[in-house]
Amino acid sequence: MMNGMKRAALAAIVAAMVTGSAVAREAGPTSQKLKDATLRTVSGKKVSLAKATKDRVCIVKFGATWCGPCTMMLMELNKIIKHYGDKVLVIDIDIREAPKTVVEHYRKHGFKAKLLLDIDGSVSKAFGVGGIPHTLIVGRDGTIATTLVGARPATALKPILDKLLAEGSEAEPTEEAAEEK
C-alpha cells in the first residue's frame, strides 16, 4: 500500500510540473485584512497572529520542513531579515509537523524568522493555503498587499516591502503583547 501511495504522490508531482501548477504564482494586491488566528510557539505558548503583526509590515509564510521550495524561501527571508532588521517582521508558520522536527530544521539552516506552529493544519486551511510555500506580505494596517505561492528571491520582495515601509512610521510591538496567557 505504501508503494502505491508513493507512486501516486510522485505522479501528482510530475503532473503538477508538466501542467505548470507547480510554478510560482502571485495573486497580487488585495484589500483583504489578515485574519486573526491563534498559533503556538515551539515551547507551546499561544500567540495571536493579529497581535503579533499589529502595526507592523510583515511577511507571513506557510510551509513545511519537507518542502524544498519552503526551505529556499526561508533562506531568502533570512536575507530580508538581514537587510531590514526590525523594520519587517518575518513569521514562518509550519504546518502539521512536530516541534522537534521544525526546530532541528531551523538550527540546521540557521533560519531567523519568528517560528509559529499550525499543529493541526486548521490555520492554513482557514487562510486558504493550497500550495506551499504560501506567503502573505502585509502592511501596517493589516491589509494583505500581496499573496505569493512558490519561492521568490529576496530581490522580488524588496520593492513591495519598501513601498509598505514608506507608507508610515514603524511601531514596535513587544513580544509580550502577542502572547496570550
C-alpha positions, 0 to 999 in steps of 0.5 A: 500500500505504501508503494502505491501511495508513493507512486501516486504522490510522485505522479501528482508531482510530475503532473503538477510540473508538466501542467505548470501548477507547480510554478510560482504564482502571485495573486497580487494586491488585495484589500483583504485584512489578515485574519486573526488566528491563534498559533503556538510557539515551539515551547507551546505558548499561544500567540495571536497572529493579529497581535503579533503583526499589529502595526507592523509590515510583515511577511507571513509564510506557510510551509513545511520542513519537507518542502524544498521550495519552503526551505529556499524561501526561508533562506531568502527571508533570512536575507530580508531579515538581514537587510531590514532588521526590525523594520519587517517582521518575518513569521514562518508558520509550519504546518502539521509537523512536530516541534522537534522536527521544525526546530532541528530544521531551523538550527540546521539552516540557521533560519531567523524568522519568528517560528509559529506552529499550525499543529493541526493544519486548521490555520492554513486551511482557514487562510486558504493555503493550497500550495506551499510555500504560501506567503502573505506580505502585509502592511501596517494596517493589516491589509494583505498587499500581496499573496505569493505561492512558490519561492521568490528571491529576496530581490522580488520582495524588496520593492513591495516591502519598501513601498509598505515601509514608506507608507508610515512610521514603524511601531514596535510591538513587544513580544509580550503583547502577542502572547496570550496567557 
